[in-house]
């Protein structure tokens, strides 16, 4: 971790990026086709997204990366709509059914790729990530898949269970007599809700089985629509950088936009230069507070810019380059602000957003090291969590300004950090308050005494008024000696 004072020189940080979208070099390999994909899909942006996924060997990371790369894919009305771009499609024709084959499950499309596809989507993601069928099951029927999970020993009752990334989540329409009517994958959960990615879904208020595309959803953990979970026996690798799908700890890596994002030419986001559309890949390289430096491709051309990515983009993969910096109002209070430091990004410390009554803000104390930082200090290259606790001083200080004869010109009583406003001295010979530079704020109880100077017309020299009596006495002493 490096801390830069406001007057320091900016340290440049270079990264090597392994692909067009900026993924760092590693032992990963690009996702590959496990079946003959349709020409329509291979000419779509969703195929391009799929091809930019780097398999890490950690199957939870890989299966969710592949699933998120398909965010926004929409079902079509026939074989010509397998590219996922027909936003008006309603007949269940999707690429994910192509892997499983043509079926007729009474959707009105006959023997075709047009059948309910929530399970096909999950199955497709698992297979492209290299997850063995024996580890997860493999079905296009939610009811049969749920039964298989029972038999495989990976079925989990929802009551009392905290769902985690990569879990399968089963749902059931209230009016259905079968055990499950829909399936998705868990991204993460918190104390109250579970967050998912699903195919054949909708991000509206309707049940997921009423949807038509790949989207993100969330539910109360107690929602009766949820039937159960399953925990596939994934191969894992603890050395692989994990993604925090909640967005609380964003790192540099590959993202996908959830909606349109304005792009700016500078990190102050003062000049808009472009717009990234919904469901487009982008790489987050750096972060400056709520501003992210991104790279993306538009109309076949690589571009760079700055944008607000939080809540507008979902992280797909990580190169692990981030660490959280948490700002705490005081030792007893909860965190009120959190940053993630990405490569080359920085935080310029500001005053707390709220102030304590009858106290002055001293600075930010680093909990881990005890070092005190000031407003204007810059933090960068953080490689581990850092907690900054606001430090306050409830002492009321007195600052006195005196004239050279000892008379008080002004007395200021205030708390640490309050503005120091010295009296105005109109005498042209005023020099300073006895210090080279007067502080801008109150930091202690202290007395400052005015000093003055005068300029001799003959030699253009400067002397202090306090020395004049001695200098004037010199000629008289010389005259007396001559007598």
C-alpha positions as CSV (number, residue, x, y, z in Angstrom):
1,X,0.0,0.0,0.0
2,X,1.2,3.5,-0.8
3,X,0.1,6.8,0.6
4,X,0.8,9.9,-1.3
5,X,0.6,13.5,0.1
6,X,-1.3,15.9,-2.1
7,X,2.0,17.4,-3.4
8,X,3.7,14.1,-4.3
9,X,4.4,13.0,-7.9
10,X,1.9,10.5,-9.3
11,X,3.3,7.0,-9.4
12,X,2.5,5.1,-12.6
13,X,1.3,1.5,-12.4
14,X,1.6,-0.7,-15.5
15,X,-0.4,-3.9,-16.2
16,X,0.0,-6.5,-18.9
17,X,-3.4,-7.5,-20.4
18,X,-3.8,-10.8,-22.2
19,X,-6.8,-10.2,-24.4
20,X,-8.6,-7.5,-26.2
21,X,-10.8,-7.0,-23.1
22,X,-7.8,-6.7,-20.7
23,X,-7.7,-10.0,-18.9
24,X,-4.4,-10.6,-17.2
25,X,-2.2,-13.4,-18.3
26,X,-2.6,-16.6,-16.4
27,X,-2.9,-20.3,-16.7
28,X,-6.5,-20.0,-17.9
29,X,-7.9,-21.2,-21.3
30,X,-10.7,-19.8,-23.4
31,X,-14.1,-21.6,-23.1
32,X,-14.6,-24.0,-26.0
33,X,-17.6,-25.5,-27.6
34,X,-18.8,-28.9,-26.3
35,X,-21.2,-29.5,-29.2
36,X,-21.8,-28.2,-32.7
37,X,-23.2,-24.7,-32.1
38,X,-25.7,-23.2,-34.6
39,X,-24.5,-20.7,-37.2
40,X,-27.0,-18.2,-36.0
41,X,-25.6,-18.3,-32.5
42,X,-22.0,-18.2,-33.7
43,X,-22.8,-14.9,-35.5
44,X,-24.2,-13.3,-32.4
45,X,-22.7,-11.1,-29.7
46,X,-23.6,-13.7,-27.1
47,X,-21.2,-16.2,-28.8
48,X,-18.5,-13.4,-28.7
49,X,-19.2,-12.9,-25.0
50,X,-18.9,-16.7,-24.5
51,X,-15.6,-16.8,-26.3
52,X,-14.1,-14.2,-24.1
53,X,-14.6,-16.3,-20.9
54,X,-11.4,-17.7,-19.6
55,X,-11.8,-21.0,-17.8
56,X,-9.9,-21.0,-14.5
57,X,-10.4,-24.5,-13.4
58,X,-12.5,-23.3,-10.4
59,X,-15.9,-24.6,-11.7
60,X,-18.1,-22.3,-9.5
61,X,-16.3,-19.3,-11.0
62,X,-16.4,-20.7,-14.5
63,X,-20.0,-21.7,-14.6
64,X,-21.2,-18.4,-13.3
65,X,-18.9,-16.5,-15.7
66,X,-20.4,-18.4,-18.6
67,X,-24.0,-17.8,-17.4
68,X,-23.3,-14.0,-16.9
69,X,-21.8,-13.8,-20.4
70,X,-25.3,-14.7,-21.7
71,X,-27.1,-11.9,-19.8
72,X,-29.8,-10.4,-22.0
73,X,-30.1,-13.3,-24.5
74,X,-33.7,-13.4,-25.7
75,X,-35.7,-16.4,-27.0
76,X,-36.8,-16.4,-30.6
77,X,-39.7,-17.7,-32.8
78,X,-37.7,-20.1,-35.0
79,X,-34.4,-21.6,-36.0
80,X,-33.4,-18.3,-37.5
81,X,-33.7,-16.6,-34.0
82,X,-31.1,-18.6,-32.2
83,X,-28.8,-15.5,-32.0
84,X,-30.7,-14.3,-29.0
85,X,-31.4,-10.9,-30.6
86,X,-35.2,-11.1,-31.2
87,X,-36.5,-9.0,-28.4
88,X,-40.1,-9.9,-29.4
89,X,-39.6,-13.7,-29.5
90,X,-42.1,-15.8,-27.5
91,X,-41.8,-19.4,-28.8
92,X,-38.8,-20.6,-26.7
93,X,-36.3,-21.1,-29.6
94,X,-32.9,-20.8,-28.0
95,X,-29.3,-22.0,-28.6
96,X,-29.3,-23.8,-25.2
97,X,-31.9,-26.3,-26.5
98,X,-29.6,-27.0,-29.5
99,X,-27.1,-28.8,-27.2
100,X,-29.8,-31.1,-25.9
101,X,-31.6,-31.7,-29.2
102,X,-35.0,-31.3,-30.7
103,X,-38.0,-32.2,-28.6
104,X,-41.7,-31.9,-28.6
105,X,-42.9,-31.1,-25.1
106,X,-46.3,-29.7,-26.2
107,X,-45.2,-26.1,-26.5
108,X,-47.0,-25.9,-29.9
109,X,-43.7,-25.9,-31.9
110,X,-43.7,-29.6,-32.6
111,X,-40.4,-31.5,-32.8
112,X,-38.0,-28.5,-32.6
113,X,-35.7,-26.4,-30.5
114,X,-38.7,-24.4,-29.2
115,X,-39.4,-25.8,-25.7
116,X,-39.2,-24.4,-22.1
117,X,-35.6,-23.8,-21.6
118,X,-34.7,-22.7,-18.0
119,X,-33.2,-26.2,-17.3
120,X,-31.5,-26.2,-20.7
121,X,-29.8,-22.9,-19.9
122,X,-28.4,-24.2,-16.6
123,X,-27.4,-27.4,-18.1
124,X,-25.7,-25.6,-21.0
125,X,-23.6,-23.4,-18.6
126,X,-22.6,-26.4,-16.5
127,X,-21.4,-28.4,-19.6
128,X,-19.5,-25.4,-21.1
129,X,-17.7,-25.0,-17.8
130,X,-16.6,-28.6,-17.8
131,X,-18.8,-29.8,-14.9
132,X,-19.4,-33.5,-15.1
133,X,-23.0,-34.7,-15.3
134,X,-22.3,-37.0,-12.4
135,X,-21.5,-34.0,-10.3
136,X,-24.5,-31.9,-11.0
137,X,-27.2,-33.8,-12.9
138,X,-28.3,-33.0,-16.4
139,X,-31.9,-32.6,-17.5
140,X,-34.3,-30.4,-19.4
141,X,-37.1,-31.3,-16.9
142,X,-37.0,-29.4,-13.6
143,X,-39.1,-32.2,-11.9
144,X,-36.7,-35.0,-13.1
145,X,-33.6,-32.9,-12.2
146,X,-34.8,-32.3,-8.7
147,X,-35.4,-36.0,-8.3
148,X,-31.9,-36.7,-9.6
149,X,-30.4,-34.3,-7.0
150,X,-32.1,-36.4,-4.3
151,X,-30.6,-39.5,-5.6
152,X,-27.1,-37.9,-6.0
153,X,-27.1,-36.6,-2.4
154,X,-26.8,-33.0,-3.4
155,X,-30.4,-32.0,-2.6
156,X,-30.7,-29.4,0.2
157,X,-33.8,-28.3,2.0
158,X,-34.3,-24.5,1.9
159,X,-35.3,-24.1,5.5
160,X,-32.2,-23.0,7.5
161,X,-29.9,-23.2,4.5
162,X,-27.8,-20.2,3.3
163,X,-27.5,-20.5,-0.5
164,X,-24.1,-19.8,-2.0
165,X,-22.6,-19.1,-5.4
166,X,-23.1,-21.9,-7.9
167,X,-25.9,-23.6,-6.1
168,X,-28.9,-24.7,-8.2
169,X,-32.2,-23.2,-7.1
170,X,-35.5,-24.9,-7.8
171,X,-38.9,-23.2,-8.0
172,X,-42.5,-24.3,-8.2
173,X,-45.6,-22.4,-9.5
174,X,-48.3,-22.3,-6.9
175,X,-50.9,-23.9,-9.2
176,X,-48.7,-26.7,-10.4
177,X,-49.0,-30.3,-9.2
178,X,-45.4,-31.2,-10.0
179,X,-42.4,-30.8,-7.6
180,X,-40.6,-28.1,-9.6
181,X,-41.4,-26.0,-12.6
182,X,-38.3,-23.7,-12.9
183,X,-34.6,-23.7,-12.1
184,X,-31.8,-21.1,-11.9
185,X,-28.4,-20.6,-10.4
186,X,-27.4,-18.7,-7.2
187,X,-25.0,-15.8,-7.5
188,X,-25.1,-14.9,-3.8
189,X,-27.3,-14.4,-0.8
190,X,-27.6,-12.1,2.2
191,X,-29.6,-12.3,5.4
192,X,-32.9,-11.7,3.7
193,X,-32.6,-12.5,-0.1
194,X,-31.1,-14.9,-2.6
195,X,-29.9,-13.4,-5.9
196,X,-29.9,-15.5,-9.1
197,X,-29.3,-15.7,-12.8
198,X,-31.9,-17.6,-14.8
199,X,-32.9,-18.5,-18.3
200,X,-36.5,-18.3,-19.6
201,X,-37.0,-15.6,-17.0
202,X,-38.2,-12.0,-16.6
203,X,-36.8,-9.2,-14.3
204,X,-40.4,-8.0,-13.8
205,X,-42.7,-8.8,-10.9
206,X,-44.1,-11.9,-12.7
207,X,-42.9,-15.4,-11.9
208,X,-39.8,-16.5,-13.7
209,X,-41.7,-19.1,-15.8
210,X,-43.4,-16.2,-17.5
211,X,-40.2,-14.8,-18.9
212,X,-38.3,-14.9,-22.2
213,X,-34.7,-14.2,-21.6
214,X,-31.6,-14.6,-19.5
215,X,-31.8,-12.2,-16.6
216,X,-31.0,-11.5,-12.9
217,X,-33.6,-12.1,-10.2
218,X,-33.8,-12.0,-6.4
219,X,-36.3,-13.5,-3.9
220,X,-36.9,-13.5,-0.2
221,X,-35.3,-16.5,1.3
222,X,-38.6,-17.5,2.7
223,X,-40.4,-17.1,-0.6
224,X,-42.9,-20.0,-1.1
225,X,-41.9,-20.0,-4.8
226,X,-38.6,-21.5,-3.8
227,X,-38.7,-25.3,-3.4
228,X,-35.1,-26.3,-2.6
229,X,-31.5,-26.1,-3.5
230,X,-28.8,-28.4,-4.9
231,X,-25.0,-28.2,-4.4
232,X,-23.2,-29.7,-7.3
233,X,-19.9,-31.4,-6.6
234,X,-17.8,-28.7,-8.3
235,X,-14.0,-28.9,-8.7
236,X,-12.6,-25.9,-6.9
237,X,-9.3,-24.0,-6.8
238,X,-8.6,-21.7,-3.9
239,X,-5.9,-19.9,-5.8
240,X,-8.3,-18.5,-8.4
241,X,-9.5,-14.9,-7.8
242,X,-13.1,-15.0,-6.7
243,X,-15.8,-12.6,-7.8
244,X,-18.0,-10.8,-5.2
245,X,-21.2,-11.0,-7.1
246,X,-22.9,-8.6,-4.6
247,X,-20.6,-5.8,-5.9
248,X,-19.4,-4.9,-2.4
249,X,-15.8,-5.8,-3.4
250,X,-15.4,-5.0,-7.1
251,X,-12.1,-5.8,-8.6
252,X,-10.5,-5.2,-12.0
253,X,-11.7,-7.7,-14.5
254,X,-14.4,-8.5,-17.0
255,X,-17.9,-7.0,-16.6
256,X,-21.2,-6.8,-18.5
257,X,-23.5,-3.8,-18.6
258,X,-27.0,-4.2,-17.2
259,X,-28.3,-1.1,-19.1
260,X,-27.0,1.9,-20.9
261,X,-23.9,3.5,-19.4
262,X,-22.7,7.0,-20.2
263,X,-18.9,7.2,-21.0
264,X,-16.8,10.2,-20.2
265,X,-13.4,11.5,-21.3
266,X,-12.1,12.2,-17.8
267,X,-12.4,10.7,-14.3
268,X,-14.3,13.8,-13.1
269,X,-17.0,12.7,-15.6
270,X,-17.5,16.2,-16.8
271,X,-17.6,15.5,-20.6
272,X,-19.7,12.8,-22.0
273,X,-18.2,11.2,-25.1
274,X,-20.1,7.9,-25.7
275,X,-22.7,5.4,-24.5
276,X,-22.2,1.7,-23.8
277,X,-25.4,-0.2,-24.6
278,X,-27.1,-2.9,-22.5
279,X,-25.5,-6.3,-22.2
280,X,-22.1,-5.3,-23.6
281,X,-18.7,-6.6,-22.3
282,X,-16.3,-4.1,-20.7
283,X,-13.2,-4.3,-18.7
284,X,-12.8,-2.3,-15.5
285,X,-9.1,-1.3,-15.2
286,X,-9.1,1.4,-12.5
287,X,-11.4,3.0,-9.9
288,X,-11.5,6.5,-8.5
289,X,-14.3,6.6,-5.9
290,X,-17.5,5.9,-7.9
291,X,-15.7,6.5,-11.2
292,X,-14.3,3.5,-13.1
293,X,-11.9,3.5,-16.0
294,X,-13.2,1.0,-18.6
295,X,-12.3,-0.4,-22.0
296,X,-14.9,-1.8,-24.4
297,X,-15.5,-2.5,-28.1
298,X,-18.1,-0.6,-30.1
299,X,-18.7,-1.0,-33.8
300,X,-15.6,-3.2,-34.0
301,X,-13.3,-0.5,-32.5
302,X,-11.6,-0.7,-29.1
303,X,-12.4,2.3,-26.9
304,X,-11.5,3.6,-23.4
305,X,-13.3,6.0,-21.1
306,X,-14.7,6.6,-17.6
307,X,-18.1,5.6,-16.3
308,X,-20.1,4.8,-13.2
309,X,-20.2,1.0,-13.2
310,X,-21.7,0.3,-9.8
311,X,-25.2,-1.0,-10.1
312,X,-25.0,-0.6,-13.9
313,X,-22.6,-3.5,-14.6
314,X,-22.2,-7.0,-13.3
315,X,-18.7,-8.5,-12.7
316,X,-18.1,-11.7,-14.7
317,X,-14.5,-12.5,-13.8
318,X,-11.7,-11.1,-11.7
319,X,-7.9,-10.7,-11.9
320,X,-7.9,-10.3,-8.1
321,X,-6.5,-6.8,-8.2
322,X,-8.5,-5.0,-5.5
323,X,-8.6,-4.4,-1.8
324,X,-11.2,-2.7,0.3
325,X,-10.7,0.6,2.1
326,X,-13.4,1.1,4.7
327,X,-14.1,4.5,6.3
328,X,-15.6,4.5,9.8
329,X,-17.0,7.6,11.5
330,X,-15.7,6.5,14.8
331,X,-14.6,3.3,16.5
332,X,-18.2,2.4,17.7
333,X,-20.1,3.2,14.5
334,X,-20.7,1.1,11.4
335,X,-18.8,1.5,8.2
336,X,-20.4,4.4,6.2
337,X,-18.3,4.3,3.1
338,X,-16.3,1.6,1.3
339,X,-13.9,1.8,-1.6
340,X,-12.2,-0.9,-3.7
341,X,-8.8,0.0,-4.9
342,X,-8.0,-1.3,-8.4
343,X,-4.7,-1.2,-10.2
344,X,-3.5,2.4,-10.7
345,X,-6.6,3.8,-8.9
346,X,-6.5,6.1,-5.9
347,X,-8.5,7.7,-3.2
348,X,-8.0,11.3,-2.1
349,X,-9.1,11.5,1.5
350,X,-11.9,13.9,2.3
351,X,-13.4,15.1,5.6
352,X,-16.1,12.8,7.1
353,X,-19.6,13.3,5.6
354,X,-20.9,14.0,9.1
355,X,-19.4,15.9,12.0
356,X,-19.5,15.4,15.7
357,X,-20.8,18.3,17.8
358,X,-18.3,20.1,20.0
359,X,-15.3,18.3,18.4
360,X,-12.9,18.8,15.6
361,X,-11.8,16.3,13.0
362,X,-8.1,15.5,13.4
363,X,-7.6,12.9,10.6
364,X,-8.1,9.3,9.5
365,X,-6.3,6.8,11.7
366,X,-5.3,3.6,10.0
367,X,-6.6,0.9,12.3
368,X,-4.0,-1.7,11.2
369,X,-0.9,0.5,11.5
370,X,-1.8,3.4,13.7
371,X,-0.7,5.9,11.1
372,X,-2.6,9.2,11.0
373,X,-3.6,10.5,7.5
374,X,-4.8,14.0,6.7
375,X,-7.4,15.4,4.3
376,X,-5.8,15.5,0.9
377,X,-3.6,12.5,1.4
378,X,-3.9,10.0,-1.4
379,X,-4.1,6.2,-1.0
380,X,-3.2,3.7,-3.8
381,X,-1.9,0.2,-4.5
382,X,-3.7,-1.3,-1.4
383,X,-3.0,-5.0,-1.3
384,X,-5.1,-5.9,1.8
385,X,-8.1,-4.6,3.7
386,X,-7.6,-1.2,5.3
387,X,-9.9,0.4,7.9
388,X,-9.7,4.2,8.4
389,X,-11.3,5.5,11.6
390,X,-12.2,9.1,11.9
391,X,-10.3,10.7,14.9
392,X,-11.9,13.6,16.8
393,X,-10.6,16.1,19.4
394,X,-13.1,17.6,21.8
395,X,-10.5,20.2,23.2
396,X,-11.4,23.8,22.7
397,X,-8.2,25.6,21.7
398,X,-7.3,29.3,22.1
399,X,-5.3,31.1,19.5
400,X,-4.1,34.7,20.4
401,X,-2.7,37.2,18.0
402,X,-0.6,40.0,19.7
403,X,1.0,43.1,18.4
404,X,4.8,43.7,18.9
405,X,4.0,45.8,22.1
406,X,2.1,42.8,23.7
407,X,-1.4,44.1,23.1
408,X,-3.9,41.5,22.0
409,X,-5.2,42.1,18.5
410,X,-7.5,39.1,18.3
411,X,-8.4,36.0,20.3
412,X,-9.9,32.9,18.6
413,X,-11.5,30.0,20.5
414,X,-12.3,26.9,18.4
415,X,-12.0,23.2,17.8
416,X,-9.3,21.4,15.9
417,X,-9.5,21.9,12.2
418,X,-11.6,25.0,12.3
419,X,-10.5,27.9,10.1
420,X,-7.9,30.2,11.5
421,X,-8.7,33.7,10.6
422,X,-5.9,36.1,11.7
423,X,-6.5,39.9,12.2
424,X,-5.7,42.3,9.4
425,X,-2.7,44.5,10.0
426,X,-2.6,47.6,7.9
427,X,0.9,48.7,8.8
428,X,2.9,48.4,5.6
429,X,6.0,47.3,7.5
430,X,4.1,44.2,8.9
431,X,6.3,41.1,8.2
432,X,4.6,38.0,9.6
433,X,3.3,36.4,12.8
434,X,6.6,35.1,13.9
435,X,6.4,32.0,11.7
436,X,7.2,31.4,8.0
437,X,3.7,30.1,7.3
438,X,0.6,30.5,9.4
439,X,-1.6,27.3,9.6
440,X,-4.9,27.5,7.8
441,X,-6.7,25.8,10.6
442,X,-6.6,25.6,14.4
443,X,-4.3,22.7,15.6
444,X,-3.3,23.9,19.1
445,X,-3.5,26.6,21.7
446,X,-0.8,29.1,20.8
447,X,0.1,32.8,20.7
448,X,1.4,34.6,17.6
449,X,3.2,37.9,17.8
450,X,3.4,40.4,14.9
451,X,6.8,41.3,13.6
452,X,7.6,44.3,11.5
453,X,10.3,45.5,9.1
454,X,11.5,48.8,7.6
455,X,13.3,49.5,4.3
456,X,16.3,51.9,4.2
457,X,16.2,54.3,1.2
458,X,20.0,54.4,0.9
459,X,21.0,50.8,0.9
460,X,17.6,49.1,0.4
461,X,18.3,47.0,3.4
462,X,15.7,45.7,5.8
463,X,15.9,45.8,9.6
464,X,13.5,45.1,12.3
465,X,12.0,47.9,14.3
466,X,13.1,46.3,17.5
467,X,16.8,46.9,16.4
468,X,16.4,50.6,15.7
469,X,17.4,51.9,19.2
470,X,20.7,50.0,19.0
471,X,21.5,51.2,15.5
472,X,20.7,54.8,16.3
473,X,23.0,54.7,19.3
474,X,26.0,53.8,17.3
475,X,26.8,57.3,15.8
476,X,26.7,58.9,19.3
477,X,29.1,56.3,20.7
478,X,31.6,57.0,17.9
479,X,31.3,60.8,18.4
480,X,32.1,60.5,22.1
481,X,35.3,58.5,21.4
482,X,36.7,61.3,19.2
483,X,36.6,63.7,22.1
